[in-house]
Amino acid sequence: MVKKKKFSKIALSTSSKDKRVFSIAKQIIEILSSVDIEISHDKSLSDLNKSKYSKLVSSKKIVTSSDLLIAIGGDGTILNCSRIYGSKGVPLLGINLGKLGFLSDIAPNDVTTSLLEVINGKYITDNRFFLEASIKEDKESFIALNEIVIHSGSIAQMIEFEIYINDAFVYKQKADGVIINTPTGSTAYSLSGGGPIVHPEVEAITLLPMFPQSLSSSSLIVKDSSLIRVVLTQSGSSCQVSFDSQDKINFKGKKEITISKSSSQLTLIHPLGHDFYGGCRNKLGWSMGIVNPSK
């Protein structure tokens, strides 16, 4: 859907080490300052501190005063910014310096044209949900936009676990672990494990065992309103839980991990013409012709 709201206070952030970040950030500032946008940046772009058009502010200030955040980098940058800013209500627009770029879709060569269209209200909004996880008897909770991975934390070492959906027993399994992902995460780690590609508008959560010790194991797709419990059943085993590969927690012994849809939501901003299927064709090689090997 095309939104007509125009942005007036825009912040910049990155987690990328790409050498192009600073030059693209300066280009963005030049574009925004020419149309009287109030610009700020966080400490990740401290090289911009001498700019007379952008001021360094805290992450908290960005959350309370910015109506758009531009994330410069790849999908990893979007994941990082989604936790810090997106989960707190700040819409994200991604400049893609990575390889795939399912979440950050403006190429460096298109920055000027696409950015001017977006700040003039010509864009598409795309809402994504987070997963939230907590460990029984632990007050802290974690969120993930792509996936939550429960695994041994070691190479070629399995864990044993039981899975319950809405308190109904599903199965007991021995595997390297399990990937629990959103539709957003279906084109990420889950895809490399043979999981299904799920359209972002599908309200579902996917569970994908990792190298299960079974001949009949496959992905399971459940409603996004489901309450998922993963119960680790071995008293002496080590385990790690990863959240978008950003946060990690380690523990030993029997534990119960509860996972559900978070109340937080991410709003992604895309240029007009953004198309999920087009992205799959271009980034995953769909519709590629068969190439005959040379003789």
N, C-alpha and C positions, 0 to 999 in steps of 0.2 A: 504494500500500500504506500502511495506517495504521501508524505507528510509535508505540510506547508510551513511548519514552524521554522523560523530562521534562528541560527545560533549567534549569540553575541559574546559569550565568554568561553574561550576554548583553551584547554590545557594540553601539554605535550608530555609524553613519557616514552621510555624504552627500557628494554632489558638486553638488547642486542649489542654485540661487540663489533658489528659490521662497520667498516671504515666509512661507509656512505651515510651513516646516521646523522652526523653533524651537518653535512652539506644539505641533506634533505630537510633537516629541522630548520636550517636558515632559510631555505626556499619556502617552507611552509609559513614561517614568520613573515617573510616578505609579502606573500600573498595575503595573509590575514590582516597585516597592518595596513595594507593598501585599501581595505574596505572597513577600516575602523573597528576591527574585532579586538576585544580585550584578551591578551595572550599571557599565559603563564606556563611554567614548566616545573617538574619536580627535580629532586637531587640527582636522578639518573642522567639528566642532561645539564650537568653543572657547567659544561663548556659554554653554555649559552648565557652564563651569569653576566657577561659584559654587554649583552644585547640591550639596546635602549627600548626595544619594543616588547620584550618578554621578561617577566620577573619570576625569580625563584620563590616558590611557595611550598608549604608543607602538603603532604598527602591529605591531611584532614581539611585543609583549606580548599583543595581542589574538589573534594567531595561536597563541600557545603556551598561552593560558589561557582563551579563550572557547569555548563549545560552540555558540554561535549568534551571527550578526551580523544586525542589522536595518538594512537600507539604505533610507533615506528619500529618495525622489525618483522619477524615471522609470526607464525601461530603461537610459538612459545611466548612471545611478548604479549599477545592477546590474552593468553592464559594467565600470565602474571598480572596484567592490568585488570583482568576480569575479577580477580580475587580482591585486589586493593580498591578498585574504583567501581567496576561494573556491578559487583554484588551489592553495592551501596547506592545504586540508582543512577550512576553517570553513564550515559550512552558512549559506546566505543566505535571509533572509525579506524581501520587498520591500513597502514601503508606497508605493503608486502616486500620485505627484503629477503624473505626465506625462499624455500623451494616449492612447497605445495601451496600454502596460502589459502586454505579453505575458509579461514576466519578473517584474515587480512587480505583484501582483494584488490587494492589499488596499487598498480605497478608504478615504480619510480617515474617512468616516462609519462604517466598520466596524471601526476600529482596536480599540476596547475589546473587542467580542465576539470577533473573530477572534483577537486576541492572547491572550486568556485561554484559548481552546480550544487554541491551539498550545502554550503553555507547560505545559498539562496533558496533553500527549501526543496530542492529537487533530489530526493533520495528515497530509499526504501528502508523500512524498519524491520528487524528480524529478531524476534524474542526467543531466547534460549533459557532452559532451566538448569539449575545446579543440582547435584546430589549432595546430601549432607550425611556424614557418618559420625557415630559416637561409639565408644567402647564402654561396655557395662561397668559400672562403678567408677567411671571417669567423667568428670563434669565437662571436659573440653570437647568441642565438636569441630569438624573440618568440612570444607566444601570442595567440590571438584566440578569443573565444567565438562571435562571429557570423560574421565574414568577414575574409579577407585580400584586399585589392584591389591589383592591380598595374596602374598606369596611367602616363600621361605626366606627370601633374602640371600639365598646361596644358589650357585649353579648346580643343576642336576640333583636337587634335593626336594623331596615332596613333603606336603603337609596333608593332614587328614581333617576334613571339615564336614559339617552338616549345613544344609541350606533350608530355611523356612521362608515361605511367602505368606504374609498375613496369618502367621502362626500355624499354617498347614505345612507339614513336613514334605519336602520335595525330594531330596536324595542325600545320601552320605557318599563322599568321594575322596579318593586319594589322588592328588595331582600336584603339579608345580605351584598351582594357585588358581585364582579365579579373577576375571576381569568383569567389573560391573560398570556399565557405561551408559551414557545418555545418547540420544540420536546425534548430538554434536560430536561425541567421541567415537561414533561408528566409522568415521573415516580416519581415525587415528590409530592407537595401539591395537584396538580390537580388530581392525581391518587386517593388520599384519598377522594376527592369530587365526584368520579365517572366519571372523565374525561377519554378520550381515551388514550391508549399508542401509541405514534407516534414514528416511527423509526427515529433515529438522522439524517439520510440522507434525510428525507422528508422536503421539503422547505415550511413549513407551520407555522401558528400561531393559537393557540386554544383559544377560549373564552368560559369560563364556569361560568354560574351564580351560586351564592352560596345561597342555600335555597330560591329560587325565589317564590314569591307569585303568582304562576301560575301552571296549570295542564299540560301545553304543552311545557315546556321549556327544552331545551337540549343543548349540546355542539355545537359550531359552529367552523369549521375549515376553515381558509382563507389562501390565498397565503402570503408568508413571505414578499412580496413587498407591502402589503396593508398598508394604513395609517388608523389607528384606532383612533377615537375620542370618549371619554366618557364624556358626559355632565351631570353634577350633577344639578338637577333642583329645589331642595328645598333650599330656602334662609336661613332657620334657622338651618339646620342639620349639624352635625359634621361628618368629614370624615378623614380617614387615608389611605395613600398609602404606601405600603410596597414593597421593592425591594429585593427579595431573603431573606427576613427577616433580612437583613443586615442594610439597611438604611430605615428610615421611615420619612414621613412628615405628619403633621396634619394641617387641616384648617377647616373653617366653611363657609357655604353658597354656592352659585352657583359658580361652577368652571368648566373649560374645560381642560381635560387631553388628550394630544396627545401621541400616542404610535406607534412606528415603529421599523423596523429592524435597529440596529445600524451598523455603518460602521466598528466598532471594531469586531474582531473575535478571538476566543480562539482556540489554538491548544493543544489538549490533546495528550500525548504520552502513548501508551499501549504496553505491552509485546506482542510478537508474540503469536498467538492463541486466542487473545481477541475476544469475540463474543457477540454481543448485546443480541441475543436470548438465548444464554447460561446463560448470566447474569440474564435474566428474569426468566428462569427456576429455577436457584439456589436461587435467592433472593426473588422472588414473589411466589414460590411454584407451578409453572407450572408443569404439568405432574405428580403431586402427586397422588398416588393411593388412592382409597376410603378405608377408615379404618372402619371395622365393629365394632361397640361398643361392649364391653364385656358384656355378659349376667350375 
